[in-house]
Amino acid sequence: MTTLTPDGLRKLVGEWMAAGKICVGPVRVKPGTELFTRLASPEELLLDGWVRPANSIKEWLLPRHEVLYGYRVEKNRIELLDQPETVPEQIVICAHPCDAAALPVLDQVFNWDFRDEAYNRRREATTVITLACTAHDQECFCTSVGLGPDAERGSDAMLTPLGDGQFAVSSLTEKGRAALGKAEADGHAGRTNAPPVRFVPRQVARFAVDHFADPFWQAQSLACVGCGACAYTCPVCHCFDIVDEGNGREGVRARNWDACQFPLFTLHASGHNPRHGQGDRQRQRIYHKFHVYPEKFGETLCTGCGNCARNCPAGLGVLPLITEIPHAEPVQA
Amino acid sequence: MSGTDGFSPKIVAYVCNWCTYLGADLAGTARLEYPPNVRIIRLPCTGRIDTNLVVKAFEVGADAVLVSGCHPGDCHYTAGNYHARRRWMLFRDLLEVVGFDMRRIYFTWISAAEGRKFQQTIEEITEQTRALGPYRPYEVEPAATPCSGCAACSAGSDPSHDREGAVADSPAQAHLRETAARLLSGGAVKVVIGYGRRGPAFITRPEDAARLVWNQTCFANLTTYLKRQEVRALGKPAIVLKGCDERALVVLEKESQVERAEVHTIGMACPGMGQPKCESCDTRQPRFADEMIALDGRPAPTPTADRYAALDPLLEMPPEARLAFWTAEFDRCLKCYACRQVCPMCYCERCLADKNRPQAIDTSPHRKGNFAWHLSRAIHLAGRCVGCDECTRACPAAIDLRLLNLALARAAETQFSYRAGTDPAAEPLVGAYSLTDKEEFIR
């Protein structure tokens, strides 16, 4: 079994940083607030003492603001300025299994009918080293969507805390081996801690389809204030808006995150809005995650991280809403 | 450009059509020479000069900004300059706290007859700005993370995570449930907006009144729901109010957003919710509620902290450090607009930030877009924010928005003896003006 000490890991991070790689990991930005952040030093990296960061690692694949290309106008000549073909290599350290599992999900969206170069460039340059979870809270539900505290999906390497401060290392892909060397998993000697299975996704999908026009959605969404905190901290929500910023001489076309909870998201130029209120918008969020995406790509658009619920100022989120769906809970064995 | 050698500052001057623009015109016709560094933008009146425009000028590369209009008493729209003066007083305090270099922002009164004063003003600003060098507020190095525990920020752990734990039965809670059931079964109201185990609860049937809780997790300000169309559609509401929340209702009523007769208010004497805002709270007892639910025999705790004490560590920093602090804060902003959406005072049907003709505020969550958004949000709350701190609580990135609101509340109190939501009869701070407003910063 290959093991790594916290100091050993930090030393590796220091080497990666020295080699010019962008290193990303959980950082405590305020007492009680941990966020995935680009590390300024290996010492910033948190290795324990939190359930999960309030944001997700998607920021490094689909940045909240990304310039697609620039333009410059000189007299009658218009020049388009492409973004660089290559992006710096980046290593995400201490991703959670629910972050890593988001990447294969996003891959399908960004390579389905159109191959999104900007996404794929970053994806290819990214190595994800996942830390198996030793803690969960009441908002965690990875086990309800087919994952778990040591799920390997989307990870290039896995660190499993052994309980004595050390981590068991297993490299799962070429990228993982390039970062951490050949490291074999030999069963799970580590301590992980799984949340109970809280619902059955298929039943959520069935309810959403059968009760599309049900007053349930409206009644359960009254507290929703219509912000994007759920979608923006979700590892798999991937909607974006395209904006032009600049003046008559120069500027950029960029894409920014967008979220289905904003009324503006579906507002037509005519003034008509096909989604009338937060009930329609909350339904859309569940419907997309548990019915539309699975129907198209065969899996759930949710990794059970619980960020939506932790970040919601009004106590909503995927799990709180699903908990109210009749018969969504698993039949007790 | 490095250093100040050969540096030619860009100065943006927002001037009113009737006085300063004519003053500039007079300087021209009188053949008075002044440096060509100034770009004059003519607007109808200083009362029209939105503070966003000042921010915008710096965003696009101004090294200094001048705002100038008619002398007091000379406004061609009677009082536009008085309104502007009051707004600038508040805006200056905001920029001060954010760490903008105040030596680069000028306010003057220049009449149509003062061609000479216009010339001198531009000469002076050009000279001073040249000495200061180029201004690049958006290129500062953000303060380091993780935080050094300098106590400047009060944001952080969101107590909503621990919600499930604190549910205790109390006489006040029982009284609240009885009240809700009575109001609903008598048909006096159609919905009771209160607190449930996970957050806001909307009770429409008397038998559901038992879902209401009254405990340490009831820190949210529910008045924000009075504006939501989904809640309004339910019919006449009763709302559970703490003393601090009631202040928000007073502001909303003052701004014609709420008809008091159309809302039944259930006032809760509050023991404090353990939030930063509670430390300096002196309004634990609602004053205008339709009915009151008393504390459980305990006296309400007295405030332990100065209202604006949280600002002290920030104000002790030099301006550059303040700007670095806010740069680090705003750099985390995702533009999820949770701050706006939870705010009871943000009730515009379409926010300035969501308009794109013209694009007053960049929608992008980059540094300039975030500065523009947060400065705009803060100044729009001047004299209106009651300090419920919902914005700070809602922020998933733990941006300490509370400090911006506090800075403006302090400006309102120290300069105008005004506290939002305390006096139902007082004129709104920004909607009014006084001939005696201080203007020592205006030349």
Boltz contact constraints between the chains, C-beta under 6 A:
constraints:
  - contact:
      token1: [A, 27]
      token2: [B, 145]
      max_distance: 6.0
  - contact:
      token1: [A, 27]
      token2: [B, 146]
      max_distance: 6.0
  - contact:
      token1: [A, 28]
      token2: [B, 146]
      max_distance: 6.0
  - contact:
      token1: [A, 29]
      token2: [B, 145]
      max_distance: 6.0
  - contact:
      token1: [A, 29]
      token2: [B, 146]
      max_distance: 6.0
  - contact:
      token1: [A, 30]
      token2: [B, 147]
      max_distance: 6.0
  - contact:
      token1: [A, 30]
      token2: [B, 155]
      max_distance: 6.0
  - contact:
      token1: [A, 30]
      token2: [B, 156]
      max_distance: 6.0
  - contact:
      token1: [A, 30]
      token2: [B, 398]
      max_distance: 6.0
  - contact:
      token1: [A, 31]
      token2: [B, 156]
      max_distance: 6.0
  - contact:
      token1: [A, 32]
      token2: [B, 156]
      max_distance: 6.0
  - contact:
      token1: [A, 32]
      token2: [B, 157]
      max_distance: 6.0
  - contact:
      token1: [A, 33]
      token2: [B, 156]
      max_distance: 6.0
  - contact:
      token1: [A, 33]
      token2: [B, 398]
      max_distance: 6.0
  - contact:
      token1: [A, 44]
      token2: [B, 146]
      max_distance: 6.0
  - contact:
      token1: [A, 54]
      token2: [B, 396]
      max_distance: 6.0
  - contact:
      token1: [A, 64]
      token2: [B, 334]
      max_distance: 6.0
  - contact:
      token1: [A, 64]
      token2: [B, 365]
      max_distance: 6.0
  - contact:
      token1: [A, 65]
      token2: [B, 364]
      max_distance: 6.0
  - contact:
      token1: [A, 65]
      token2: [B, 365]
      max_distance: 6.0
  - contact:
      token1: [A, 65]
      token2: [B, 366]
      max_distance: 6.0
  - contact:
      token1: [A, 138]
      token2: [B, 164]
      max_distance: 6.0
  - contact:
      token1: [A, 222]
      token2: [B, 202]
      max_distance: 6.0
  - contact:
      token1: [A, 222]
      token2: [B, 230]
      max_distance: 6.0
  - contact:
      token1: [A, 223]
      token2: [B, 199]
      max_distance: 6.0
  - contact:
      token1: [A, 223]
      token2: [B, 200]
      max_distance: 6.0
  - contact:
      token1: [A, 225]
      token2: [B, 341]
      max_distance: 6.0
  - contact:
      token1: [A, 225]
      token2: [B, 342]
      max_distance: 6.0
  - contact:
      token1: [A, 226]
      token2: [B, 341]
      max_distance: 6.0
  - contact:
      token1: [A, 227]
      token2: [B, 336]
      max_distance: 6.0
  - contact:
      token1: [A, 227]
      token2: [B, 337]
      max_distance: 6.0
  - contact:
      token1: [A, 227]
      token2: [B, 338]
      max_distance: 6.0
  - contact:
      token1: [A, 227]
      token2: [B, 341]
      max_distance: 6.0
  - contact:
      token1: [A, 228]
      token2: [B, 336]
      max_distance: 6.0
  - contact:
      token1: [A, 229]
      token2: [B, 336]
      max_distance: 6.0
  - contact:
      token1: [A, 229]
      token2: [B, 338]
      max_distance: 6.0
  - contact:
      token1: [A, 229]
      token2: [B, 396]
      max_distance: 6.0
  - contact:
      token1: [A, 232]
      token2: [B, 334]
      max_distance: 6.0
  - contact:
      token1: [A, 232]
      token2: [B, 336]
      max_distance: 6.0
  - contact:
      token1: [A, 233]
      token2: [B, 396]
      max_distance: 6.0
  - contact:
      token1: [A, 243]
      token2: [B, 363]
      max_distance: 6.0
  - contact:
      token1: [A, 245]
      token2: [B, 362]
      max_distance: 6.0
  - contact:
      token1: [A, 254]
      token2: [B, 364]
      max_distance: 6.0
  - contact:
      token1: [A, 256]
      token2: [B, 364]
      max_distance: 6.0
  - contact:
      token1: [A, 264]
      token2: [B, 354]
      max_distance: 6.0
  - contact:
      token1: [A, 277]
      token2: [B, 230]
      max_distance: 6.0
  - contact:
      token1: [A, 278]
      token2: [B, 230]
      max_distance: 6.0
  - contact:
      token1: [A, 311]
      token2: [B, 396]
      max_distance: 6.0
  - contact:
      token1: [A, 313]
      token2: [B, 338]
      max_distance: 6.0
  - contact:
      token1: [A, 313]
      token2: [B, 342]
      max_distance: 6.0
  - contact:
      token1: [A, 313]
      token2: [B, 394]
      max_distance: 6.0
  - contact:
      token1: [A, 314]
      token2: [B, 199]
      max_distance: 6.0
  - contact:
      token1: [A, 314]
      token2: [B, 200]
      max_distance: 6.0
  - contact:
      token1: [A, 315]
      token2: [B, 198]
      max_distance: 6.0
  - contact:
      token1: [A, 315]
      token2: [B, 199]
      max_distance: 6.0
  - contact:
      token1: [A, 320]
      token2: [B, 198]
      max_distance: 6.0
